[in-house]
């Protein structure tokens, strides 16, 4: 893998990109890209390839085309790609597990997700069976676990217990419960009454009378089989075609005195109904029921429950043991949904076997994790320690390895949860925490002993300088790792929108040929090679005396002005003269090229004697600025000098226009402008005065000038990232509009 060629079209935000990187002389490359240009889209494309998925265009649905090949024109093997974005919250939602190997973590999460989805669908069906709509807040999971006395960790055991009781005659109850909602069967106020006080005593009497009638029945036996059990038998035989097959049922009296043969479903159903009515309509049972009904009718909250029992008198006996009755309801629901429950339990059983295999694989990596933790602690500063928390469980109980976090300050230390820790940490400290994942993945990749294309997407973002330079040194170290055949193990592509990070990587680790600045031109991503890695103004200085160097001279004026400000202060007359080039002052139109040259030689070019004004001493600097601005074409590029020139020319045009407009249309306009000229922040004050006194259709352009020019004009050799990120097209467009203004 000496070269990679990337040909992309409509891959996420990348409309078009054709670019290649040569790793033959240096195995590290870096691309600086302003936000929104291509960085995240390129990382997503590589990630899709790694995971065997197709890149996409998400907004317009355009057809995506992509080709990422090596020097022989062969596609890069997805297994040889590794993409790391250490601040992807979704990727680290399970980071409590000591398992950063992406394949293992993905399998682990996929297994649990599959089970959770099946459970969710089952619970939705259970809700429906219990009489609740989809939007109901009723929680079948917590209700089931509560009714059966299990906690969430024993959910599977609860499923198995209920499922095992299907067909158990002791769990039979009246078929009429199918018509009644769970919350009607188990109204909180009613349940409280039937469990305590006078109603509970009345239920005991009801049960006594009920059992007495059952004892007299030739075919019913207390605790073994009653009309509810017979009802279930009747339904089962009818559903399964028992009588249609010309089969008979012989019922034996419990004392053996007689028997009856039933030849049809109707006969059996009629026999059961008569026995049921004989029990429920007996004088003793009816009297006991009326006493219960009166007790419930006294309370407004339980009157509806009384009506429920009046319509379904065969349910009354169930309330003698409410907890058992709830369990009977669950068994009946599971019986109805037995196919779904069986599928879920089978899936859980299979998942458990798969998880055991994953556990075994993850345990093998604990040694690598200890190495990763050690490297992390040595390289990065964070106010906490990370340690493995359950080594014994990993070894003895096949538990998944996990972290514990020890938070420290000057006075104390305390173990905290990951959630609590992340609430306390700064963004930079969080990113340092996520770098641990990268260290582990690199260790795993090293053990494969083959080349790997490593994509690092914004790994330095929001770091403090201590950790930022730690990650730079780490990248340098892993760039030197070799395979057993002597090749560099990693071909590294660093993506960043941190310009300082770009320059440091470009100067310390890679070279100009593998340092790129990306920019978008009409939807196509272009790259400039080796730009702005070294001192920008050192390069400008060497070009000052070249033919046609006017653009470099103009672009250097803001830097020299800042140099004077830092060394001499803002009252220095040379500083003030250069200020009159950046702002429109009374003397702006009189400043000559020779005056600019003299200031450059006095403060900046002491050892080289700039001569750019030779033969042109009396030319006016503003004329040169406007001439250079007019040469610039509306083609997107990263050339800083073009953006600086346009910004300077734009501000001059805008300030002249605002001054003339205020003077010509505002009664005391001359005084307003004169006062502004004596104060700092001239552009801002002019814009405010213009807005206050005029505020016409040109106000929007004045706002744009105020917004986009300061970052370009106030710069130094250490901070010109905003200029790179700014579109030349926006400056060009604003300059054309300002040039057309007439006060």
Secondary structure, DSSP 8 states (H G I E B T S, - for coil): --EEEEEEEEETTEEEEEEEEE-SS-SEEEEEE-TTSSHHHHHHHHHHHHTT-----TTT----EEEEE-TTS-B--GGGEEEE-TT-TTTTTTTTBS---HHHHHHHHHHHHHHHHHHHHHHHHHHHHTT--TT----HHHHHHHHHT--GGGHHHHHHHHHHTTT-GGG---GGGGGS-HHHHT-HHHHHHHHSHHHHHHHHHHHHHHHHHHHH-SS-BTTTB-HHHHHHHHHHHHHTTTTTTT--EEEE-TTSS-EEEE-SHHHHHHHHHHHHHHHHTSHHHHHHHHHHHHHHHTSGGGHHHHHHHHH-GGGGGGGGGHHHHHHHHHHHHHHHTHHHHHHHHHHHHHHHHHHHHHHHHHHHTHHHHHHHHHHHHHH---SEEEEES-HHHHHHH----BEEEEEE-SS-EEEE-HHHHHHHS-HHHHHHHHHHHHHHHHHHHHHT-S-EEEEEESTTTT--HHHHHHHHHHHHHHHT-B-TTSSBSEEEEEEES-HHHHHHHHHHTS-GGGEEEEEEETTEEEEEESTTSS-HHHHHHHHTTSTT-HHHHHHHHHHHHHHHHHHT-TT-HHHHHHHHHHTT-TTGGG-BHHHHHHHHHHHT-TTT---TTTT-TTSBHHHHHHHHHHH--S-----HHHHHHHHHHHHHHHHHHHHHHHHHHSTTHHHHHHHHHTSS-HHHHHHHHHHHHT--TTHHHHHHHHHHSHHHHS-BTTB-HHHHHS-HHHHHHHHHHHHT---
